[in-house]
Amino acid sequence: MATAQLHALPDELAAVQRRIEGYARGHGLDFFQTVFELVDADQLNAVAAYGGFPTRYPHWRFGMEYEQLSKGYHYGLQKIYELVINNDPCYAYLMKSNELTDQKLVMAHVYGHCDFFKNNYWFSQTSRKMMDEMANHGNRIRKFIDRFGVEEVEAFIDACLSIEDLIDIYSPHIQRYERRDKYQFAHATGEEDLPPPNKFDAKQYMDRFINPPKVLAAEAERQRKESEQGEKRFPKEPMRDVMLFILDHAPLKPWQLEVLSIIRDEACYFAPQAQTKIMNEGWASYWHSTIMTQQGLEPADVINYADHHSGTLAASPNRLNPYKLGIELFRDIEVRWNRGRFGKEYEECDDMQKCRTWDTEIMQGRQKIFEVRRIHNDLTFIDEFLTLEFCRQHKLFQFGYNPSSDAYEIESREFPKVKQQLLFNLTNMGRPNIQVIDGNYRNRGELYLEHVHSGVDLKLNYAHDTLENVHRLWMRPVHIETVVEGAKTVLSFDGSEHKTDKQGEKKS
């Protein structure tokens, strides 16, 4: 797939950009310099297939994604209106064939995203030069392809991509793991002796008095006995970042370590976007709506804008629209904090009529939504601000699959169940929570993983394929403990065959 050729804006659109940018800054939005590029539909699909970047490393999945997007566009099934990259400067793309009203809407929407990228806490640790880094990653992997061949490198990338979700999404903000376990692994497999215990700093002529050799020898012996008697598995505690553990301890070649590191770095870069999908799209929709309706619309724009805005926020009975949920929650927060509908006094009021007309006119709504934008991710956003009144007003419900009718049906309209379902789907970005339990299982260097079961079983065909790919990286037998139909089960792959060991009913 060819790299997209980007084009600067013509004078008319450049003037529109300056005007929309001025409106956005006037509302208090704060963003990096934003560069808009004008592209045709095929070029936009190419950029979208690369995750928003003009160039990436060569891999078949990008071509597959491009074909899907291209066919969807040409068959009239889908159309990309906006695409923006978290970078400094931010890069965004406009489709040539869009009408001027759409270009205005997209620009206003993009400035909402750019403000969110710059100011939301969960993006604070992401690289702001990812445009350059992605290009560098592509160049490095192309060199490996030239040296080792397309098939070998691409097959290894496939294995890496199969575990790109197995990262610790909180690791950029919380240090859980000190990368010193290579020593622990060497000791556990008998490859290296323990180092001597730490000595006190002392001048040479005082060293034998402050650090008596007999005391140091006795301490070293004590540590050795404790280590021999203690459990030989590592890490000491379960580790959520499976990719990092494999990167640190798998017996991979230097080029393979570099490829795995590239895949992990890119996975960490994209993780905050999955963590804040509802908030990010809701925030951008809130501001494109505000800017367009208050300043950006001309009489000729109204019908076209209303049509496309309503299409963006359209709800579906079996699919959550993050644009709709996000914008409505931000609007609800603004109204509540403008009218003082928060705090102990309001929450303890049991007079429904008084609550319905409650208005202290404190007008803190705009300040509050900027605070929310800065601090929260989707999980905490929903947990903190989704209320019973909001669910009733927007008719939210919980739905699930009914095997007897072979269809998805409404299961409950009860607020606790609706909120619980939303939070459940957002926890760990909706992906299975897998952690490393032991990197030296059975004292044979085998890898033992655990699926932290939360009510949904693993898809066994996916689990088997992933175990094969993890084995390709670890190069020793791999195991994962999970729950299958209520029973504790260990799935294993030794390089030639899969084994399933059911160990009994799961304890509650």
N, C-alpha and C positions, 0 to 999 in steps of 0.2 A: 504494500500500500504506500503510495507516494506521500511525501510530506506536503502539507497544505501550504500554498503560497498566499501570504497575507497582504492586504492592501490598506493603505491609510484612508481616512474618511474624506469624501469630497467636501467642498466649502459649505454647502447647505447643511449637511449633517454635522460638520464641525461646529457650526454656529448653534445648532440645536443642543449639541453636547455641552457647550459652555453654558447655555441657558439652564439646562436641567441640572448641571453640576452646581450652579449658583443657587438654585432652589433647594437642592439637597443640603448644601452647607448652611443655608439660611435656617433650615429646620434643626440644625445641630448635629448632623451626621459628620463623622470624622473618618476619612479614608485615605489610603495611599493614592498617589497619582494613578489615574485609570486611563489605560490606552485601549481605544476601541479599534477593531480591525473589521474591514468589510470583506465578506467572503460570499461565494455562491453556495448553493445547497450541498453540492458534493464536497466542497472544501469544509463546510461546517460539519458534515457527517464524518469526514476524516478526522477532524480535530476532536469531535465528541468521542469517536472510537478510541482515541488515545487518552481519554480522560480529561480532555480540555487542553492538552499540550500539542504544539505543532509537530513534535517529534518524540518518539520513545524508542526503546530497544525493539529489535525485530522479533515478532512472535505471532503465531497463527491466530491467537485469540483476538488481536486487534483487527485483523482482516475479517474475521467472522463477525465481529461487532459492527464493522463498517458495512458489510453486506446486509446485515439485519436493518440497520438504520437507513441505508440507501433504499432498500426495497420498501420499507415502511413509508418513506417519504414519497416515492414515485407511485405507490399504490394509494396514496391519500390516507394512510392509516395513522400517520404521526408527523409532527413537524417540530423542530427545535426552534424555540423563540429566543432563548438566552443561554449563554454559556460564559462563565467567568472563572478565572483562576485566582486562588489565594496566593498572591505573590506581591512583591514590591519592586516595580509598580504592578498593579493589577492589570491583567489582560482580559478583555471581553470581546465577543464576536457579534457582529450584526449581519443578518442575511440580506443580500442585495435586493432580493425580490419582495421584501416586506414593504408595506406602505409606511408613510411617514408617521402615522399615528402609532403603529407598532414599534417603530424605532424609538419614539419618545418613551413609550411604556417600558421597553426593554432597558433603555438607559436608566430610567428612574429605578427600575427593579434592581439593576446591576449595582447602583450606588448603595442600595440597601444591603446587598450582599457584601460589598467592599467594606462598609462600615462594620458589619458583623465580623468579618474576617480579622480586621485590625483590632477590634476591641473586646471580642468575646474571650474569656479566660481559656477556654478549651483549645483555642487556636494559638495561644500565646507561645507555645513551645515548638510550633511548626516552622520549618524553614521558609524564609521570605524570599529565597532565591531559587525556588524549585524549578523555575523555567530553565535556568542554566544547569541545575543538577540533573534534571531529566535528560537533557541533551548529552551531558557527560556520561550518564549511565548508559545511554544508547551507544555511544562511541566505545566504551569499555567492553560492552557485551559483543559488539561487532568485531572487535579485535579477537575475542575468544572464539567467535564463530570462524573467523579466518584461520585461526590456529588449530582448533580442535574439531571443526566441522559443524554444520548446521544441525544434524540429527542429534549429536551428543549434547550440545549446548541446549537445544530446544527441549529435549527430553528432561534434562536436569531442571530447566526453568519450570516445566510442567509440575515436577515434584515439589518445587519451592512454592508455586502458586497454590497448590492444594492445601497448604497450611498457612496461607497469608493472613487468615482470620485468627490464627492462634497466637496472638500477641497480647500483651498486657496493655490495654488502652489507657490505663492510668499511670503507666511507668514514667511518662515525661514529667509528671507532677509529683509522684511519690516514689522515693527510692526504696525499693523492697529488696533489692538483690545486689550484692557486691560481687563483681566479676572476678572472684578468686577461687572458684570451685574447680578449676583445672588442677590445682594442687590436691584438692580433696579426692578427685577422681583418680589421680595418679597413685595416691596412697591406698585408696580402696581396692585398686587392682594390683597392688604390690609392686608398683613400678618406681617408687621413690620413698626415701626415708623421711621421717618427720624432721623438721628443722629444730635447732636448739631453741629453748625458751628465750624470750626477750631478756636482754641484759640491761641493767641500769647504766646510764651514761656515767663514765668516770674517767679521770685522767689515768694514764698508763701506770703510774707508780702507786695508785690507789685501787686499781682494778681488782687485784687478788683479795683485797679486804672487803670491797663493796660487792663483788660478784665471786664469792668463794667457789672454786672449781667443784668441790664435793657437793655443794648445794645445787649448783647448776646441773651436775650429773644426776643427782637424785630427782630433780624436777623433770629432767628429760625422760628418765625412766618411768616416772609416774604418768607423764603424758602418753608415753608409748603404751603402757598397760591399759590406760583408760581407752585409748583409741582401739586397741585390739579387742577389748571387752565390749566396746560400744557398738552400736549398729553401724554397719558399713555402707549404708545407702546414702546417697546424696541426690539432690540438695537437702539441707537440714529441714526445711519446711517446703510444702507444696509450692510450686512455681508456676505462675499463670502464663508467663511468656515462653511458650514452647519453642518458638522460632529462635529466641535468644539463647535458650539452653542448647539447642542443637548447634547453633552457630559457635558456641563456646566449646562444645565437647565432642561433636561428631568428627570422625577421622576423615575429613574431606580434603581435597586438593586445594592449593591456594586459589586457583581460579574459581572453584566451586564455592569456597568461602566468600569470595568477593561477590559472586552472583547472588548468593543467599542473603548477604548483607544489603545488596541493592534492593532486592524484593522486600526485605523487612523495612528498610528506610522508607520506601514508597508506601508500604502498608500503614506505617505509623503516620505518614503525612496525610493520607486519606481518611484515617480513623475519625478525626474530629468532625468531618463532614457527615459521617454516618451517625455520630453521637448527637448532632444538632440539626438533623434534617427538618424536623417540624419547626423549630425555632428560626432557623436560618431562612427557610422559604416563607414562613409567616412574617418575619421582620421585613424581608424584601417586598412582599406583597402589601404589607401595611404602608410602606413608604411609597411604592409606586401608586397606590390608591390615593394616598394623601397628596402627593405632588401633582398627579394628573388632575384630580378633581378640584384642587384649590388653585393651581397655577398653570399647569401644562396643557390643558385642553383648549382648543378653539372650537367654534360651533360645528365645523365640518368633521371634527374628530369624535364627537360624542357617540354616535351609533357604533362605529368601528371599535372604539375603546370599550364600550359597554359589552359588546359581543365577546371580545377576546378576554376581558377581565372576568366575566361570568363563566366563560369556558375554563379558565385557569382554576377557578374556585368551585367548579362543579363537583357535587358529592355523588358517591356511588354507594348502593346498599351493601356491597360486599368488598369494598376497598376504601381504606383510609386515605383521604387526600391531605397530605401534610400542609399544603398551601392554605386550605380552608381551615383546618384545625388551628394552625399557627396564628393566622391573622385574627381569627375570632377570639382566641385566648388573649392576644395582646390587646385587642379592643376591649375585652371584658375587664382586664386588669386596669386599663386606663380609666374606664368608667367607674369601677369600684374605688379606685384611689382618688378620683376627682370628687366623689360623693362621700368618701369616708366609710365605705362599706367594708371595713376590716377592723381587726383588733378585738380585744376582749369584750368590750361593751356591745359591739354589733353581733358578735358570735353568740353571746349569751342571751340576746333578745329573742323571746319566744312569741312575740306579737307579729304575725305574718303581715298584717297591714302596715305596721310601723316599719318593718324591714323593707317592704316593697317601696315605700316612699322615703326611705332613709337618704338624707342628703345634707352633709355638714359643710359642703362647698369649700373643702380645703384645697381642691384643685392640684393634687400632687400626682395626677395620672401620668403625664408626660415624663416627669422625673422618674417615676417608678418603672416605666417600661424600659427606659435607658438603663436603669440599675439591673433589671431582669436580664436584658440583653448582654450585659457585661459578665454576669456571674454564672448563669445556669446552663445546663445541657438539657436535652429532651426529657431525660428521666426525672431530673429534679424539677423541671418546668411543669410537667404533668402532675407530679406528686404534690407540688406546692400550690398550684393555681387551678387545677381542675376541680370544680365545686359541683355540689348537687344541683344548684340552680342552673349552672352552665349546661350540665347534662340534660336537664329537663327542657331548657330553652332550645337546645340544638338536637333534641331527640336522639341522643346517642344510645346505642344498645350493644350487647355482646352477642356475637353469632358464632356458630360452630357447625361442624359437619355432622349430618345425620345419616348414618349408613343405611337405615331402613328406607329412606327416600332418595338416597344418593345425591343429596343436595345440601348446600349450606343454608341454615335457618337461624332465625332469632332464638337465642337461648334465654336471654334475660335482659330486662331493662333496669335492674336494680343497680343503683349507683356504685356500691362497693365492688360488685362483680365487673362492671364496665371499667372502672378505674384500675382494678387489679389486672384485667386483661391487657389494657394499654401498657401498664408498667411492666408486665411480664414480657410483652413483645419488644419493649425497648431495652430491657436489661441485657447487658453485654452486646448491644446492637442487634439483638434478636438471634445471635449465634450461640451454638452450644458452648458451654464453659468447660474447657479442657485444661488440665494442669499436669505438670510433671510431678510424679511422686518419687520415683527412684530411677537414677541413671545407671545404677549398677545392680539391677535386679538379679536375685539368685547368685550374687557375687560373680556374675559372668558378663558384666557390661551390657546387659539387656536394658531396654527402655520401657518403663512402666508408667503409663498415663492413667488419669482418672477423669471420667466425665462426671461433673457435678450435676447430678440428675435433679431437675426441677419440675418434673411432671410430664415431660415430652421425651419419648425414646429417640435414640439415634436412628437414622435411616441406615439399615445394616449394609445395603449395597454401597452407600457413600462411605460408611465406616471402613469396609473392607478395602475399597480403592485407596482411601487415605492412609490406611495402615501400610499398604504396599509402597506408597510414596514416601512415608516416613522411614520405612525400612531402607529405601534407596538412599536416604540421607544419613541414617544412623549406621547402616551396614551391619547391624546385629538384629536379633529378634526383637520385635516390639509388641507390646500388650496394651490394651486399654480396658479399664474396669468401668462398667456401665450398668444400667438396669434395663432388662428386656422383659416386657410383660410382667413387671413386678418382681422379677427375680434378679439377684445380683449375678452378673455375667462378666466374664473376662474374654475378650476377643484377642486373638494372637495371630501373628504372621511371622514365620521364620525365614522367609525368602523363597519358599517353595509351596507351602500350603497354609490355609487358614484353619484355625482351631477355635472352637467355642466351648467354654467351660462354664456351665451354669452351677453356681455355688449355693443356691437356695434362695428362699424368700428374702426380700429386702427388709431390714429391720426399720421400724418407724421411729 
